[in-house]
Structures are given as C-alpha cells and as structure tokens.
Amino acid sequence: MTPPASDHFNGKTFFNPGPRADRGLLDVLRWQFTSRAARWPRWVDIAPPPLPPAPQGSAVAVTWVNHATFLLQTPWGNLLTDPVFSDRVSPVSWAGPRRVHAPGVALDALPRIDVVLVSHDHYDHCDLPSLRRLAQRHPALFVAPLRHHALLAAAGAHRIVELDWWQAHQLGPETAVTLTPSRHWSRRHIGGTNHRLWGGFHLRLGPHRVWFVGDSGYDQELFREIGRRGGAPDLALVPIGAYEPRWFMSAAHMNPAEAVRTHQDSGARRSVAMHWGAFQLTDEGRDEPVRALEQARASAGLGAKEFLVLQPGESVTV
C-alpha cells in the first residue's frame, strides 16, 4: 500500500525536509578513494556480566547488547531494538563489516521478547538472519517505519506494525511507542534508495520515557521538538560512532559533540552511548568515539553518569 503524500513522502520515495542525508555514487567513490581509515583490532575479548533480574515495581532495565541493539526489560514485557547478532552487517555472509567483539548477550540467552523495534533497513540495523531467529523463538510484535512489512514478513514475522513519523501504537495499558523523525535515509540494494522510511522510537513505559534516537544527523530543532512532544526522556539511547569523514557522514550520522547536544536538546535526564565499537563502518578508530565523548561531556559540564558509556552486556536501570 502506498502511503499518502506528505512533507516527507513524494508518492514514491521518502525524504528529509531540508537538506538531503543520503549521498550519491560519486560521493561514495570520493570517500573510498580518499579514505584514511584507522586500523581497528581484529578481535576484542569481552566479559559481560549476567543479565539483571526482572525489574520490580515500575523499573526498566536497559542492557546494551552491541551497536544499536538494546534489551529493555520492563514489568510490561521485554523489548529489543535493532537486533544484530550476525558476524557481518552486509548483503552477504562472506564480506562486509565484521564484528570485533561478541554480542554482550547471546541471542539464545535472551529472555522472552515481546516487542522488536527496527528503526530502518540498513544492514547494521535490520539484520535478517537475526530477525529470522527471533521470529522463530519469540511471539514478538515487530514495529518498524512505513514500508518495512514485506521485509519483516520475509524474515518470518507474523505480527507487524508500521508507523509514520509521530504516529503512536499502544503496546499495552501503560506502554506505547511513537516513531520519531530522524535525519537519515534508507537503502538495501541499488535502486532502492529511500523506498522505506526511517526513524527513532520514543517509548512510554509506565511512568518512564525512553528515546531510542536511531541513526541521525544532528538537528537541534527536531530534537527539541521530540523532547517537547514526547516528554523529556528519562533515558536517551544516542549514537556516537560512524561519523568520519565529516564531509560525508555529517548529514546522516552525528559525532560525539553533537550527541551531547542531542542529550541537552531533548531534555534527557540521562543518556547512553550506542552505535560504536562493534563494526568498523567509517574512518574513525574504534575507541575514538568514547574519547571524543569524554571531551564533549566535559566541555558541556556533564558528568559521566549523565551520559553513560556502557560496555557490551552492561545495564542501567531507570
């Protein structure tokens, strides 16, 4: 079904109001031929702690699995964002960006998953092998932006909800999810640019608000609007990686300094860094986003507990 035309859909493809976030083939070639990518380690051993127990009262336990994958354990059910458990984020299993550490929680070790949130169709966020395994093991509802239904159904999902920007879906009496805009783009194959929508998720979980930003370039006005319309997040899950070179990446990926401003713009009480350390997607070193975040946090007068850096498998409770 074709969505109606809007301020971000022209009847055929989606777009960002204002400057474009996607890049053309010439830009990609320029990046590839001029790139001076930092060397990443081949493998990083991790020692994840055990999963926290099921939360009591109205508490929400948020565990960073890797990249943009978070497990949210709540009294009303468990949610999983952008599940990626494969060795590579690529159209093929034998090439493309390869993970440098194991997931902080193995897929088979997950508790019952009630809701799977998929922010957009890029391979490092929409990993079909992981989605297939989840659909086989869990009776989950899959929630995604417009035009993801066929992709998720091909992965075995049976209960699918598609949302437009600012559209909400009631998950239960005390829980709801709203798709929030982000400055990004979509494509899984040549000729498929922006055929599917992208975004983030603003979650109402009882008395708590959690905002999963998704992939996005920095947009002060948009992030302030999300805080106003959805309520200031008790916890924001904010990307800090995949940002170099800036001439190429800034329209679609924020850097750590912009991540700090995103935290402030939305009015978030606390934030957690994501989208770093698992897959080398761009030119910066593996640990550079964390170092840059520390500097940006200090410049903004924020403490480490206000914008957290978790290791894979670590958790925070709100």
C-alpha positions as CSV (number, residue, x, y, z in Angstrom):
1,M,0.0,0.0,0.0
2,T,1.4,3.4,-1.0
3,P,1.3,6.0,1.8
4,P,-0.3,9.3,1.1
5,A,2.0,12.2,0.1
6,S,3.3,14.3,2.9
7,D,6.1,16.6,3.9
8,H,8.5,13.6,3.8
9,F,7.0,11.4,1.1
10,N,6.5,12.4,-2.6
11,G,4.4,9.5,-3.6
12,K,7.4,7.3,-4.5
13,T,10.2,7.8,-2.0
14,F,10.7,9.3,1.4
15,F,12.9,12.3,2.1
16,N,14.1,14.6,4.9
17,P,12.5,18.1,5.0
18,G,15.5,20.3,4.3
19,P,19.0,19.1,3.2
20,R,19.4,15.5,2.0
21,A,21.0,13.0,4.2
22,D,21.8,10.3,1.6
23,R,24.9,10.5,-0.6
24,G,25.3,9.7,-4.3
25,L,27.7,7.3,-6.0
26,L,30.3,10.0,-6.8
27,D,30.4,10.9,-3.1
28,V,30.9,7.3,-2.2
29,L,33.7,6.9,-4.7
30,R,35.4,10.0,-3.4
31,W,35.2,8.7,0.1
32,Q,36.6,5.3,-0.8
33,F,39.5,6.7,-2.9
34,T,40.5,9.4,-0.3
35,S,39.8,7.4,2.9
36,R,42.4,7.1,5.5
37,A,40.6,4.7,7.8
38,A,42.1,4.0,11.3
39,R,43.1,0.4,12.0
40,W,40.7,-1.5,14.2
41,P,41.6,-4.5,16.3
42,R,40.7,-7.9,14.7
43,W,39.0,-9.0,17.9
44,V,38.2,-7.7,21.4
45,D,37.5,-10.1,24.2
46,I,34.7,-9.1,26.5
47,A,33.4,-10.5,29.8
48,P,29.7,-9.4,30.0
49,P,28.0,-9.5,33.4
50,P,24.9,-11.6,33.9
51,L,21.6,-10.1,32.8
52,P,19.9,-8.1,35.6
53,P,16.9,-9.8,37.2
54,A,13.4,-9.0,36.0
55,P,12.7,-5.4,37.2
56,Q,10.4,-4.8,40.2
57,G,7.7,-2.2,40.5
58,S,7.9,0.2,37.5
59,A,11.6,-0.1,36.9
60,V,13.1,-0.6,33.4
61,A,16.4,-2.4,33.0
62,V,18.3,-1.4,29.8
63,T,21.2,-3.6,28.6
64,W,23.4,-2.7,25.7
65,V,24.0,-5.8,23.6
66,N,26.1,-4.2,20.9
67,H,25.9,-1.5,18.2
68,A,22.3,-0.3,18.3
69,T,20.9,-3.4,20.0
70,F,19.4,-2.9,23.4
71,L,17.4,-5.2,25.6
72,L,14.7,-3.3,27.6
73,Q,13.3,-5.5,30.5
74,T,10.1,-4.0,31.9
75,P,7.2,-5.2,34.1
76,W,5.0,-5.0,31.0
77,G,7.2,-7.1,28.7
78,N,10.7,-7.1,27.1
79,L,11.7,-5.1,24.1
80,L,14.7,-5.4,21.7
81,T,15.9,-2.6,19.4
82,D,17.6,-3.1,16.0
83,P,18.7,-6.7,16.7
84,V,22.1,-7.5,15.2
85,F,23.7,-10.8,16.3
86,S,25.4,-11.9,13.0
87,D,29.1,-11.8,12.4
88,R,28.8,-9.3,9.5
89,V,26.4,-6.5,8.6
90,S,26.3,-6.9,4.8
91,P,24.2,-8.3,2.0
92,V,26.5,-11.4,2.0
93,S,27.9,-13.5,4.8
94,W,31.4,-13.7,3.4
95,A,32.3,-10.0,3.0
96,G,31.5,-6.6,4.5
97,P,32.0,-5.1,8.0
98,R,32.8,-7.9,10.5
99,R,32.2,-7.7,14.2
100,V,35.2,-7.3,16.5
101,H,33.5,-8.5,19.7
102,A,30.8,-10.9,20.6
103,P,27.3,-9.6,21.5
104,G,27.0,-8.7,25.1
105,V,24.1,-11.0,25.4
106,A,23.8,-14.1,23.1
107,L,20.6,-14.3,21.1
108,D,19.8,-17.7,22.7
109,A,20.3,-16.2,26.1
110,L,17.7,-13.5,25.7
111,P,14.6,-13.7,27.9
112,R,11.2,-13.8,26.2
113,I,11.0,-10.9,23.7
114,D,7.6,-9.3,23.3
115,V,8.4,-6.4,21.0
116,V,11.1,-6.0,18.4
117,L,11.8,-2.4,17.2
118,V,13.5,-1.9,13.8
119,S,14.5,1.7,13.0
120,H,15.4,1.4,9.3
121,D,16.5,-1.1,6.7
122,H,20.3,-0.6,6.7
123,Y,22.2,-3.9,7.3
124,D,23.7,-2.8,10.6
125,H,20.2,-2.2,12.0
126,C,18.0,-4.6,10.1
127,D,19.8,-8.0,10.2
128,L,17.5,-10.5,8.6
129,P,19.3,-13.6,10.0
130,S,18.9,-12.3,13.5
131,L,15.3,-11.3,12.8
132,R,14.5,-14.8,11.5
133,R,15.9,-16.5,14.6
134,L,13.9,-14.1,16.8
135,A,10.7,-14.7,14.9
136,Q,11.2,-18.5,15.3
137,R,11.9,-18.3,19.0
138,H,9.6,-15.5,20.3
139,P,6.0,-14.5,19.7
140,A,7.1,-10.9,19.3
141,L,5.3,-7.9,17.8
142,F,7.6,-6.3,15.2
143,V,7.4,-2.5,14.9
144,A,9.0,-0.5,12.1
145,P,8.6,2.6,9.9
146,L,6.4,2.6,6.8
147,R,7.1,0.1,4.0
148,H,9.0,-2.5,6.1
149,H,6.2,-5.0,6.2
150,A,7.3,-7.2,3.3
151,L,10.9,-7.2,4.5
152,L,9.9,-8.3,8.0
153,A,7.4,-10.8,6.8
154,A,10.2,-12.4,4.7
155,A,12.1,-12.8,7.9
156,G,9.2,-14.8,9.4
157,A,7.5,-12.0,11.4
158,H,3.7,-12.5,11.7
159,R,2.6,-9.6,13.8
160,I,3.9,-6.4,12.2
161,V,3.0,-2.7,12.9
162,E,4.2,0.0,10.5
163,L,4.3,3.6,11.7
164,D,4.7,7.0,10.1
165,W,6.6,9.8,11.8
166,W,4.8,10.9,15.0
167,Q,2.4,8.0,14.8
168,A,1.9,6.0,18.0
169,H,1.0,2.4,18.7
170,Q,-0.4,1.3,22.1
171,L,1.6,-1.7,23.3
172,G,-0.4,-2.2,26.4
173,P,-2.4,-0.3,29.1
174,E,0.7,1.5,30.3
175,T,3.0,1.3,27.3
176,A,3.2,2.9,23.9
177,V,5.7,3.5,21.1
178,T,5.9,6.6,18.9
179,L,8.0,6.7,15.7
180,T,10.1,9.9,15.9
181,P,11.7,11.6,12.8
182,S,15.5,11.4,12.3
183,R,17.8,12.8,9.7
184,H,18.8,9.7,7.8
185,W,18.0,7.6,4.7
186,S,17.3,4.0,3.6
187,R,18.6,1.5,1.1
188,R,19.3,-2.2,0.9
189,H,20.1,-2.5,-2.8
190,I,20.9,-0.4,-5.8
191,G,17.8,1.4,-6.9
192,G,16.1,1.1,-3.5
193,T,17.1,4.4,-2.1
194,N,14.6,5.8,0.4
195,H,11.8,3.4,-0.6
196,R,11.4,2.7,3.1
197,L,11.0,5.2,6.0
198,W,13.5,5.5,8.9
199,G,13.3,7.0,12.4
200,G,13.7,6.5,16.1
201,F,11.4,5.3,18.9
202,H,10.0,7.3,21.8
203,L,8.7,4.8,24.3
204,R,6.3,5.3,27.2
205,L,6.9,2.5,29.7
206,G,4.7,3.2,32.6
207,P,6.0,6.4,34.3
208,H,9.2,6.3,32.3
209,R,10.2,7.7,28.9
210,V,13.0,6.1,26.8
211,W,14.0,7.6,23.5
212,F,15.9,5.4,21.0
213,V,17.3,8.0,18.6
214,G,18.1,5.7,15.7
215,D,20.6,6.8,13.1
216,S,20.5,10.5,12.6
217,G,22.4,13.6,11.6
218,Y,22.3,16.4,14.2
219,D,19.1,18.6,14.1
220,Q,18.6,20.9,17.1
221,E,15.1,22.0,16.2
222,L,13.9,18.4,15.6
223,F,15.4,17.0,18.9
224,R,13.9,19.8,20.9
225,E,10.6,19.1,19.3
226,I,10.8,15.4,20.2
227,G,11.5,16.4,23.8
228,R,8.5,18.7,23.9
229,R,6.0,16.4,22.1
230,G,7.0,13.1,23.7
231,G,8.2,14.4,27.1
232,A,11.8,14.7,28.2
233,P,13.3,11.2,28.2
234,D,14.4,9.6,31.4
235,L,16.9,7.8,29.3
236,A,18.0,8.6,25.7
237,L,19.9,6.0,23.7
238,V,22.2,8.2,21.5
239,P,24.6,7.2,18.6
240,I,28.2,8.4,19.0
241,G,30.0,6.5,16.2
242,A,30.3,6.2,12.4
243,Y,30.9,9.9,11.8
244,E,34.2,10.3,9.9
245,P,34.9,11.9,7.4
246,R,32.5,14.7,8.4
247,W,32.1,16.0,4.8
248,F,30.5,12.6,4.0
249,M,28.9,11.5,7.2
250,S,27.6,14.6,9.0
251,A,24.2,14.7,7.2
252,A,23.3,11.2,8.4
253,H,25.4,10.5,11.5
254,M,26.1,12.7,14.5
255,N,29.6,12.9,16.1
256,P,30.1,12.7,19.9
257,A,29.9,16.5,20.4
258,E,26.6,16.5,18.6
259,A,25.4,13.6,20.6
260,V,26.0,15.6,23.8
261,R,24.0,18.5,22.3
262,T,21.2,15.9,21.4
263,H,21.1,14.9,25.0
264,Q,20.7,18.5,26.0
265,D,18.3,19.5,23.3
266,S,15.8,16.7,24.2
267,G,16.0,17.4,27.9
268,A,17.1,13.8,28.6
269,R,17.9,13.1,32.3
270,R,20.5,10.5,31.3
271,S,21.8,9.2,28.0
272,V,23.6,6.0,27.0
273,A,26.1,5.9,24.1
274,M,25.4,3.4,21.2
275,H,26.5,2.7,17.6
276,W,30.2,2.3,18.3
277,G,32.8,-0.4,18.9
278,A,31.3,-3.5,17.2
279,F,31.6,-2.9,13.4
280,Q,34.0,-0.6,11.5
281,L,31.7,1.3,9.3
282,T,33.6,4.6,8.8
283,D,37.1,6.1,9.2
284,E,37.5,6.8,13.0
285,G,39.3,4.4,15.3
286,R,37.3,2.0,17.5
287,D,37.8,3.9,20.8
288,E,37.8,7.4,19.3
289,P,34.1,8.0,19.8
290,V,34.5,7.3,23.5
291,R,37.4,9.6,23.9
292,A,35.7,12.4,21.9
293,L,32.5,11.9,24.0
294,E,34.5,12.3,27.2
295,Q,35.9,15.7,25.9
296,A,32.5,16.8,24.7
297,R,30.9,15.8,28.0
298,A,33.5,17.8,30.0
299,S,33.1,20.8,27.8
300,A,29.3,20.8,28.4
301,G,29.8,20.3,32.2
302,L,28.2,16.9,32.2
303,G,29.3,14.1,34.5
304,A,29.9,10.5,33.4
305,K,26.7,9.4,35.0
306,E,24.7,11.8,32.9
307,F,25.9,10.4,29.6
308,L,27.0,6.8,30.2
309,V,29.3,4.7,28.2
310,L,28.4,1.0,28.8
311,Q,30.4,-2.0,27.8
312,P,28.6,-4.7,25.9
313,G,26.3,-6.6,28.3
314,E,26.3,-3.8,30.9
315,S,23.0,-2.4,32.1
316,V,21.4,0.7,33.5
317,T,18.1,0.9,35.4
318,V,15.5,3.7,35.2
